[in-house]
Amino acid sequence: FDLKEEDAIRWITANAAKALGIDDKTGSLAVGKNADIVVWNGNPFSVYAQAEQVYLDGGKVYDRFDEKYQAKSDFLLGQK
């Protein structure tokens, strides 16, 4: 069916946060909310897209091109 990508992103982010009851903290970019952001190198719906940077609560936790922001294992992702 006809679905725009911007609507799909909203379903995945804002609506999911609302369903979990945390839309006052996350799910969209707004003043006072957690700044959890992924910067992609292309269309995030493409299987070829790669995350270039990840920010949690406004702080960089991953950078594809900077080793100091790359976790040594999956268990370390998101750790500060």
N, C-alpha and C positions, 0 to 999 in steps of 0.2 A: 504494500500500500504506500501511498505518497507520504513520505516523512522527511521533513527538512532536517539537516544535520544539527542546526541550532536547537531544534525541538528535542532531538535525541540526547544532546548534551544536557539539556535541562532535565529530562527524564532521569538520566543517569546520576546527576548531581543534586539539584535542588529537590526534586521529588523524592529521591532516596533519603535525603536528610530529613525531609518533612515526615516521611513514613517512619523513620527511626526516632522522631521527636527531638532532633538536634538541629533543626533548621535555624534556630536562633544563634547557633555557633558556627555552622558550616553549610556547605551546599551551594553557596553563591559568593561572589566577591562584593563585600560591603564593609563599611566602617564598623569596627567592633567585632567582626567575625574573624575566625582563624583564617589566615592566608595560606591555604593549602593549594599549591599550584603545580602543574606539570607543564613544562615547555617542550613541545614536540618539534621534530625536524620536518614534519609534514602533516598530512591529514591524520588525526588520531584514530580514525576509523579504518585506516589502511593497515594491513598486516605488515607492511614494510616500514611503518613509522617507528621511530625510536625516541625515547625520552632523552632530551638533552640536559635538562635541569629539573630538579624537584625541590620545592620549598614547602616546609611544614611550619605552621605558625609564623610565617614570614621569614624564616631562616633557611638558607640553602643547606640541604642535606645530601644532594647528589649533583654531580656535574660530569657529564660523559667525557669531557676533555680535560678534567683536572683530577689527578689521582688522589689528592687529599680529600676529595668529596666522593670517593668511591668506596663502598663497603667491601670489606674483605670476605664477607659471607652474607647470605640472605638473612641470617639472624641479626646482623648489625644494621640493616636498612632502617632508617628513621631514628637511629640512636644519635644522640648529641655528645 
